[in-house]
Amino acid sequence: MEFARHLPYMQPRAGSGSLILIVALGLVGVVAPWIAPQDPLATNVAVALKPPSSIHWFGTDAVGRDVFSRVLIATRLDLSIAATAVALAFIVGAAAGTISGYFGGWIDAAIGRLTDTIMAFPLFVLAMGIVAAAGNTVANIVYATAIINIPTYIRVARAEVLVRRDAPFIQAARLVGNGPPRVLAFHLFPNVLPPLVVQASLNMSYAILNAAGLSFIGLGVRPPTPEWGIMVADGAAFIISGEWWVWLFPGLVLTGAVLAFNIAGDGLRDFFDPQKR
């Protein structure tokens, strides 16, 4: 009971902390090439698998590369992939869902069938298939991640539009002479935007995991490019032998980024919900 009483006060703090972490990760991603202390691609077998020290803060990997520098550079790549994929999915899904909900009829049916087709597959398996067929380049990883997230935005946007398309303020907008494009852009979409923003924050964590997962199984970013999933996969071979730093630090950063976006999404959902203010 004591914990439940303090929970409402803990949630804003957690949300603020997650936003601070997200901003910090974004800044690290921007300045990573200038603050990395070592060349992330430079190998030196003489210092291979060295534990964390004052020279190599996160230790070195199997070929002597500085893990700390690689984690910094990977932050830039992973966040870029996730942000670009989520932006594409947001734009396409929000537009398609808004149009589907507003016009209905055969447009709604066609978009609905396309959405159902995409969601009929396990989404990560679908992403694997797209990347395997198109090639494991960064651009194809972005497209695959965007495609599997588009149905979520379509469904959220469509549901919100269905609730509001016959509301009095929409009818008033039509009566004063606004055509469908203007009604959609200036009257409906602004009211649909808050739940889509919440979904985008939550999707950022999934997009990061998707990119890292593809790299972990060898279908993502190609080595030796620094990427969190690749680094965790490389470190998995040394779990039993005791070189824990090879996988632990990239794994912790990956986990922290995913948790930060999930908590931020929960905080945004509470912020946009008038019943929880």
N, C-alpha and C positions, 0 to 999 in steps of 0.2 A: 504493500500500500504506500509506503514511503517513497518508493521508486516511481510509482505511478503518479504521485502528487507532483514530483519534480520533473516529470517527463516533458510537459509543455515548455518548460524553461530550458531544457537541454536541447530540444530540437532546433531552435534558432541558432544556438551556439554551434551545433554540429553543421548546420547549413552555412553559417558564416565561415567556419573552418574549412569546409569543402571548397567554397568559392576562393578562399585565400590560396588553397593548395592548387586549384585549377589555374589561377592567375600566375602562381609561381611556376608551374609546369609550362605554361605558355611562354613566360619570359625566358625560361631556360631553353625552350625550343628555339626561340628567336636568336638568342645570343650564343647558343651552344658552340658553333664553329670558332668563336673568339675566346671562349673561356675554357675549352677543353685543354687540360695541361699536356696531353700527349697526342700524337697522331693515332687516331682510332684504328687505322689500317696497318700501322707499322708493327712488324713482327720482330721478336728477339727471343730465340729459343733459350738463350742463356738465363733468362728470368722467367721462363715458363712456369705456370702454376705456382707463383709466389703468393703468399697470403697478404692481406692488407697491410700496408706500411705507410710511412710518411711520404714515400715517393709514389707508390701506387695505392691510392686510398681504398679502392675496392679490390685490390689484388690484380693478378694477371691471369689470362686464360691459357689454354694448352699450347699456344704458339707465341706466348709472351706479349700479347696485346693488352693495353691498359683497360681494365673493365670499366673504371670510372669514366674515362673519355668516351668509351663506346656507349655507355648508358646515356650520357648527355646528348650525343649525336642521335641516338635512337629515339630520344624524346621528341626531337624535331620531326623525324620521319613518321613515327606512329601517330602523333597528334595531327600532322598534316593529312595523312591518309584518312583518319577518322573524320576530321572536320570537313574535308572535301566530299567524302562519301555521304555524310549526313546532310550537307548542304544540297547536294544533288537530289537525294531522296526526299528532302523537305520540299524543294521547289516542285518537282514532278508530282509527288504524292499529294501535296496540298492543293495544287491546281486541279489534278484529276479528281480528287475527292470532292472538292467544292463544286466543280462542274457536274459531277455525277449526282450529287445530292440535290442540286438546284433544278436541273432539267429533267432528271428521271428518265423514264421511257427506255428506248433502245440504247441510249448513251449510258445510262445507269447499268443496264444489263451487260453491255459489252465490257465496261470497266470492271464490273463485279466479277465477270467470268475470268478476266485476265488476272485479277487479284486472287481469286480462288485457285487458279492454275499455279501461280507462284507459291502460294502458301500450302499447296498440296505436297510439296517436297519438304523434307527436313532442310531448314534454311542454310545451315552450315554445309551440308552435303551439296546443296545447289550451288553455293559459292565455290566449293571445291570443283564442281563440274565446269562452271564457267571459266575459272582460272586455268584449269587443266586443258580445256579446249582452246581458249584464246591465248594462253601463254602467261607465265607468271611474271608479268611486269607490274610496276607500281600502278600504272594507269588501269590495267585490267583488275587489279585488286580493288581499286577504288570503285570501278564500275560494278563489280560483283557485289561488293558490300552495299552499294547504293541500291541495286536491284532487289536484294533480299529485304531491304528496309522500306521500300516504297509502299507495299501493301498496308503497313501499319499507319502511315500518314493518310492514305486514301480512306481507310475505315474511320479514323478519328475525324477527319475533315467532313466526310459524308454524314456521319452521325450528328455532328454539330450543326451542319447546314439543314438537315432534315428537321431539327428542332426549331430552327429560326426562319426558314424560308417563307412561312406564312404568318410570321409575327407582325403586329401592327406597324412597327417602324419600317419593315420591308414593304408592306402594302402601301404605306405612305410614300415611300421612295418611288414606287412604281407610278402612283397616281400623279406625282408632280412631273412625270415625264422621263425618269431615268430608265434607260434601256438595260438589258441583262448584263452587259459588260460592266457598266458603272455600278449597278446594284451589287454584283459580285465583288468588285474591287474595293468599293468604298463603304459598303454597308454590311455585307455578309462576312467577308474575309477578316476584317479587324476583330470581329466577335468570335471568329474561329481560331484566331492566332494563339491565345493563351494556352489551350491544351496542346497545340502543336509544338509550342516552345518547350513545354514540359516533356513532351515525347522526344524532342530533339536532344535534350539533355540526357535523358535515359538512354537514347540510342547511341550517344557518344561512347558510353561504356561498352555497349555491345559491339560497336564498330572497332574499338580498340582490341577487344578480345578476338573478334573475327580476324583482323589483320595479323595479330600475334599467333592465333591458332593456325592460320594458313602457313605462316612462316615456320611454325613449330613442326609441322608435318612435311615440310619441304615444298609446299606449293605457293609460298608467299614470296617475300623479298629474297633475292638471291644472295648467298654469302659471297664475299665477306662483308657486305653492307651491314653496318650496325643496326640491329632491330631487336626489340625485346624478345619476341618469340624465338628468333634464331639463337639469342644468347642463352635463354632458358633451355632450349634443346641441346645446345653445346654443353651446358653445365650438367644436364641430366646424366651424362656418362660418368660424372665424377662424384655422384651422390654417395655411392658406397665407399669409394676410395678416400673420401673425407675432404676433398677440395670444395667446401661448401660455398665459398665466396663467388665461384664462377656462375652459379645459378641463383643464389640468394638475392643479390642486390638488384639485378634486372627484374627478378620475380617480385620483389618488394615494391619497386617503382611501378610495375605493371598493375599490381594489386591496388596500390594507393591511387593511381589514376582512375581505375574502374570504380572504386569505392567513392571517390570524390565526385564523379559525375552522377552516380546513383543517388548519393545523399543530396547533391545539388538539385537533382530532379524532384526528389521528395519535398525539398524546401520550396521550390518554385510552385509545385502543385498546391501546397498549403497557402502560399502567398496569393495565388490566383483564386483560391476557394474562399468566397466571402464568409462562409460559415465557420472557417477556422481562423479568421483574423481576430 
